[in-house]
């Protein structure tokens, strides 16, 4: 396998030309955050970390054009220095922008779409080396599909983002009883800007994090208390409990109930991206599905029943989020109001029986898997779940007729090409 790290679009085009002459396929790797094998290859791999500049910021239009290899935490800081922010973010900020877009990174809100919905322009280098600039008015078909492209359409090199003025958020996180949280969930997500919730398997506890835009002054814990709560307790202590559970699986339910019972109320006001994004130091394996929002509560109850009936030892919470419908063909929220349920286990814990059981439940509600996370779906099972599947495939066939950007993963989930 060859690994290339071009420092310019010209170098990138030369690499693609060399790959074409050698008959090699090409995949673009980012930070390795994905749990699926979406970028794996035994041929040629590209790394774009050198393409990480802020190109232009228009404060009046509130837009930012950036190179696609920029890491999200750097992007957030740079936008903040210029008085701007993205409207929605996921809870991890380690990905590159291109990686986050290509896998459909989404965040949570019913009034604000995924990161890809903030994209108003893209620069894409195709398999032939052509540089295409696209937007809603220029090459609109390519633009529509490339916002969530799974790395199958070309190499994203530049992105223009619609931002908003930098803002602070007031967030309250507190535990609720399982049934109460699910009963209130439709009203909760309607009443707040951003809602993220976690159910602790083997317990009756769901913690709900409600965040809203505010003019209040910043109010956060001291640096030591932030480190203690977010890193020491939230990561190292929880990681130690997970490690104990792997050595003694029979104790996992008791440990989970102990952790859930210790959850208390947390309140703070901070700049938006420090509320959205939190440190994740524990290694875990994750599967996440998007499903019709109205099916969320019943589906989570079925996951709970699966865990109890199969006597599964699950040492990580199930995350619950929501998004509005969007118009991006391969977005998990395309065309429908969406809920997301993410299941996890710590690395080293057997997961296949749990994940396959969850996936069987998701199949019954036309669930769409997160492109960057574990799943067992194929093109045959996925095509009926995306109403604009053929539209995406037509753009793919036009931009990459010889399958330069294919790998085993795209062959499985999109079907072979070329």
DAJOVEN-V835901 format. One record per residue. RES is the residue in three letters. PHI is phi in degrees with one decimal (999 if undefined). PSI is psi in whole degrees, -180 to 180 (NA if undefined). D_LAST is the distance of its C-alpha to the last C-alpha in whole Angstrom. Layout:
RES/PHI/PSI/D_LAST, RES/PHI/PSI/D_LAST
This chain:
UNK/999/135/21, UNK/-101.7/142/22, UNK/-121.1/125/23, UNK/-118.8/144/23, UNK/-130.0/76/26, UNK/-63.7/147/26, UNK/-107.4/3/29, UNK/-155.9/166/28, UNK/-64.2/-36/25, UNK/-60.4/-47/25, UNK/-63.1/-39/25, UNK/-60.9/-45/22, UNK/-62.9/-37/20, UNK/-65.3/-40/21, UNK/-63.3/-45/20, UNK/-64.5/-38/16, UNK/-64.1/-43/17, UNK/-62.6/-41/18, UNK/-63.4/-40/15, UNK/-64.8/-43/13, UNK/-65.6/-30/16, UNK/-91.9/-4/16, UNK/70.9/27/12, UNK/-93.2/148/13, UNK/-87.4/163/11, UNK/-134.9/134/14, UNK/-128.8/150/16, UNK/-104.6/124/19, UNK/-102.3/146/22, UNK/-114.1/-114/25, UNK/-99.2/-1/28, UNK/78.9/21/27, UNK/-73.9/-28/29, UNK/-66.4/147/26, UNK/-93.2/-20/26, UNK/-83.1/173/23, UNK/-97.0/41/20, UNK/-62.8/-29/18, UNK/-108.0/0/18, UNK/-64.5/141/19, UNK/-156.8/153/17, UNK/-111.4/18/18, UNK/-113.9/-95/16, UNK/-130.7/131/17, UNK/-119.6/139/19, UNK/-108.8/142/21, UNK/-124.5/131/24, UNK/-113.3/20/25, UNK/-58.7/-27/29, UNK/-72.1/-20/30, UNK/-92.3/78/29, UNK/-135.4/26/32, UNK/-88.7/152/34, UNK/-80.1/118/36, UNK/-88.0/-48/35, UNK/-159.6/141/37, UNK/-126.5/127/39, UNK/-108.8/100/41, UNK/-67.3/-32/44, UNK/-68.2/-45/45, UNK/-82.7/-11/41, UNK/57.4/49/41, UNK/-122.5/153/37, UNK/-135.9/130/36, UNK/-107.0/125/33, UNK/-136.6/157/32, UNK/-74.8/147/29, UNK/-75.5/-13/27, UNK/-84.5/1/28, UNK/-65.4/139/31, UNK/-78.0/148/32, UNK/-62.0/-38/34, UNK/-66.4/-34/37, UNK/-70.3/-43/37, UNK/-58.4/-46/36, UNK/-60.3/-44/39, UNK/-63.5/-45/41, UNK/-66.2/-41/41, UNK/-63.6/-42/40, UNK/-60.2/-39/44, UNK/-63.8/-24/45, UNK/-100.7/11/45, UNK/77.0/24/46, UNK/-126.7/166/43, UNK/-158.1/156/41, UNK/-79.5/147/37, UNK/-72.0/-27/38, UNK/-148.1/146/37, UNK/-144.3/158/35, UNK/-75.2/-177/34, UNK/-93.8/5/37, UNK/-122.1/139/35, UNK/-121.1/21/35, UNK/-89.9/-15/33, UNK/-71.7/160/30, UNK/-76.2/160/28, UNK/-61.9/-45/28, UNK/-61.6/-40/24, UNK/-65.6/-41/24, UNK/-64.2/-42/26, UNK/-66.7/-46/24, UNK/-65.2/-26/21, UNK/-101.4/-3/22, UNK/84.1/28/25, UNK/-51.8/135/28, UNK/-127.4/-36/31, UNK/75.4/-160/34, UNK/-148.0/132/37, UNK/172.4/153/39, UNK/-104.2/-2/39, UNK/-117.5/-5/40, UNK/-130.5/127/37, UNK/-78.6/-173/33, UNK/-68.0/173/31, UNK/-54.2/-38/30, UNK/-61.5/-25/27, UNK/-72.3/-15/30, UNK/-85.2/-8/32, UNK/-77.9/126/29, UNK/-117.8/-4/30, UNK/-162.2/147/28, UNK/-138.1/147/25, UNK/-113.2/128/24, UNK/-131.8/134/20, UNK/-103.3/122/18, UNK/-86.1/176/15, UNK/-59.9/-30/12, UNK/-83.0/-4/14, UNK/91.5/1/17, UNK/-70.9/137/18, UNK/-97.6/117/21, UNK/-111.5/128/21, UNK/-102.3/130/24, UNK/-139.1/155/24, UNK/-160.7/-173/27, UNK/-63.6/-23/28, UNK/-108.1/-14/29, UNK/-121.7/118/26, UNK/50.8/57/23, UNK/-63.4/-31/24, UNK/-67.5/-43/20, UNK/-63.3/-45/19, UNK/-58.4/-47/22, UNK/-56.5/-42/22, UNK/-85.9/-33/19, UNK/-74.4/-13/19, UNK/-64.0/-34/22, UNK/-130.7/91/21, UNK/-112.6/-1/17, UNK/57.2/20/17, UNK/68.0/16/16, UNK/-99.5/-5/12, UNK/-107.1/-24/13, UNK/159.7/-172/15, UNK/-103.2/116/18, UNK/-74.0/125/21, UNK/-114.7/-24/24, UNK/-148.4/145/26, UNK/-136.8/136/28, UNK/-107.5/127/31, UNK/-114.4/138/32, UNK/-85.3/121/35, UNK/-110.2/-176/38, UNK/-138.3/168/42, UNK/-57.3/142/45, UNK/-53.2/142/45, UNK/-141.8/159/47, UNK/-102.8/159/49, UNK/-130.4/141/48, UNK/-97.9/121/51, UNK/-124.1/138/49, UNK/-127.4/127/51, UNK/-121.7/126/50, UNK/-154.0/158/52, UNK/-84.8/149/52, UNK/-136.4/160/52, UNK/-67.6/148/53, UNK/-51.2/-56/50, UNK/-64.8/-39/51, UNK/-62.9/-46/52, UNK/-62.2/-42/49, UNK/-70.7/-38/47, UNK/-62.5/-40/49, UNK/-85.5/-10/50, UNK/-57.4/-46/46, UNK/-56.6/-42/45, UNK/-70.9/-38/48, UNK/-61.4/-48/48, UNK/-71.1/-25/44, UNK/-76.1/-29/46, UNK/-91.3/-14/49, UNK/-125.8/153/47, UNK/-64.5/-44/44, UNK/-142.7/130/42, UNK/-132.7/129/43, UNK/-131.0/134/42, UNK/-134.5/155/43, UNK/-135.2/126/43, UNK/-99.5/133/44, UNK/-93.3/106/46, UNK/-52.5/150/45, UNK/74.6/6/48, UNK/-132.7/175/50, UNK/-106.3/22/51, UNK/-111.1/130/50, UNK/-121.0/122/48, UNK/-90.6/139/48, UNK/-122.3/125/47, UNK/-107.6/115/46, UNK/-112.6/124/47, UNK/-127.5/136/47, UNK/-138.0/147/48, UNK/-60.9/143/48, UNK/-152.4/157/52, UNK/-100.7/3/54, UNK/-63.2/153/56, UNK/-68.5/155/57, UNK/-59.3/133/54, UNK/-140.3/104/56, UNK/-131.4/168/54, UNK/-70.2/164/55, UNK/-62.6/161/57, UNK/-56.3/-40/54, UNK/-63.9/-46/56, UNK/-66.5/-36/55, UNK/-62.5/-46/52, UNK/-61.8/-44/51, UNK/-61.4/-48/53, UNK/-78.2/-43/52, UNK/-85.5/-35/48, UNK/-102.1/-56/47, UNK/-66.1/-54/50, UNK/-82.0/-49/51, UNK/-68.3/-22/47, UNK/-120.9/-63/45, UNK/-67.6/-46/47, UNK/-66.6/-44/50, UNK/-63.1/-39/47, UNK/-62.9/-38/45, UNK/-65.6/-39/48, UNK/-65.7/-39/49, UNK/-64.5/-41/45, UNK/-63.9/-39/46, UNK/-62.1/-41/49, UNK/-64.9/-34/47, UNK/-67.6/-34/45, UNK/-76.4/-31/48, UNK/-132.7/77/50, UNK/-55.1/-32/47, UNK/-63.7/-19/50, UNK/-90.0/-6/51, UNK/-56.8/-49/48, UNK/-56.9/-42/50, UNK/-65.9/-42/53, UNK/-63.3/-44/51, UNK/-60.9/-43/49, UNK/-65.2/-36/52, UNK/-65.6/-44/54, UNK/-63.0/-46/51, UNK/-62.3/-40/51, UNK/-68.8/-19/55, UNK/-89.0/-1/55, UNK/-73.4/133/53, UNK/-125.0/-171/55, UNK/-86.4/132/55, UNK/-125.6/134/53, UNK/-137.0/137/54, UNK/-158.1/164/53, UNK/-126.4/127/52, UNK/-154.0/172/50, UNK/-62.7/153/47, UNK/-55.5/-49/44, UNK/-70.8/-20/41, UNK/-81.2/-14/44, UNK/-86.9/-44/44, UNK/-60.3/-47/41, UNK/-103.8/137/40, UNK/-132.3/152/41, UNK/-69.1/137/41, UNK/-128.1/100/39, UNK/-103.9/-16/40, UNK/-80.8/136/40, UNK/-81.5/133/37, UNK/-148.5/171/36, UNK/-118.0/140/33, UNK/-136.9/142/32, UNK/-123.9/135/30, UNK/-135.7/138/30, UNK/-126.9/143/29, UNK/-98.4/135/30, UNK/-142.8/162/32, UNK/-55.0/134/34, UNK/-57.5/-36/37, UNK/-65.8/-16/39, UNK/-93.5/-2/38, UNK/-60.5/-54/39, UNK/-61.3/-46/42, UNK/-63.9/-36/42, UNK/-70.4/-42/39, UNK/-63.1/-38/40, UNK/-63.1/-36/43, UNK/-68.8/-36/41, UNK/-64.5/-41/40, UNK/-61.1/-43/43, UNK/-63.7/-40/44, UNK/-58.8/-47/41, UNK/-61.1/-43/43, UNK/-72.5/-44/46, UNK/-66.9/-42/45, UNK/-85.4/-2/43, UNK/53.9/46/45, UNK/-78.7/144/43, UNK/-101.7/98/44, UNK/-108.1/117/42, UNK/-103.5/11/43, UNK/-132.6/150/41, UNK/-67.3/162/42, UNK/-98.3/126/39, UNK/-93.4/141/38, UNK/-124.7/124/39, UNK/-141.7/175/37, UNK/-146.5/153/37, UNK/-144.1/156/35, UNK/-76.8/168/35, UNK/-66.3/147/32, UNK/-131.1/179/30, UNK/-112.7/21/27, UNK/-92.7/117/24, UNK/-50.7/-43/21, UNK/-104.7/15/20, UNK/-71.5/142/24, UNK/-64.6/-21/26, UNK/-100.9/14/29, UNK/-60.1/123/27, UNK/74.2/5/29, UNK/-153.0/146/32, UNK/-65.9/130/35, UNK/-125.3/144/34, UNK/-113.7/152/35, UNK/-120.5/134/34, UNK/-122.6/123/35, UNK/-117.1/127/34, UNK/-110.8/144/35, UNK/-138.5/157/36, UNK/-141.5/155/37, UNK/-69.2/149/39, UNK/-57.4/134/37, UNK/98.9/-11/38, UNK/-91.8/133/39, UNK/-57.4/134/37, UNK/-127.1/-16/35, UNK/-64.1/-42/32, UNK/-64.4/-40/35, UNK/-65.3/-51/36, UNK/-66.5/-40/32, UNK/-67.2/-35/31, UNK/-65.8/-43/34, UNK/-64.5/-42/34, UNK/-62.9/-37/30, UNK/-61.9/-38/32, UNK/-66.0/-43/34, UNK/-65.7/-33/31, UNK/-58.7/-32/29, UNK/-75.7/-14/33, UNK/-118.6/24/33, UNK/55.7/42/29, UNK/-64.8/145/29, UNK/-113.9/122/26, UNK/-74.0/148/25, UNK/-65.5/131/25, UNK/-66.1/-22/22, UNK/-100.6/10/24, UNK/-127.6/169/26, UNK/-61.6/137/26, UNK/-166.4/171/25, UNK/-122.8/20/23, UNK/-77.6/165/21, UNK/-130.0/170/18, UNK/-57.2/-37/16, UNK/-63.7/-40/18, UNK/-81.1/-26/21, UNK/-85.2/-35/20, UNK/-52.3/-44/19, UNK/-67.3/-14/22, UNK/-90.8/-7/24, UNK/-121.5/114/22, UNK/-70.4/-18/23, UNK/-115.8/32/21, UNK/-55.8/-48/18, UNK/-65.3/-33/16, UNK/-62.9/-46/17, UNK/-63.3/-44/15, UNK/-63.8/-33/12, UNK/-66.3/-42/13, UNK/-66.1/-41/13, UNK/-59.2/-46/10, UNK/-64.1/-34/8, UNK/-71.8/-45/11, UNK/-81.5/-30/11, UNK/-137.0/63/8, UNK/-64.6/-23/5, UNK/-101.3/7/4, UNK/69.5/37/5, UNK/-63.3/-32/8, UNK/-101.6/18/10, UNK/-84.2/159/9, UNK/-152.9/-175/12, UNK/-61.3/-35/13, UNK/-66.7/-49/15, UNK/-66.2/-34/12, UNK/-59.7/-38/11, UNK/-75.2/-46/14, UNK/-94.7/-21/15, UNK/-112.6/-19/12, UNK/95.0/155/10, UNK/-69.9/160/7, UNK/-145.9/154/4, UNK/80.9/NA/0
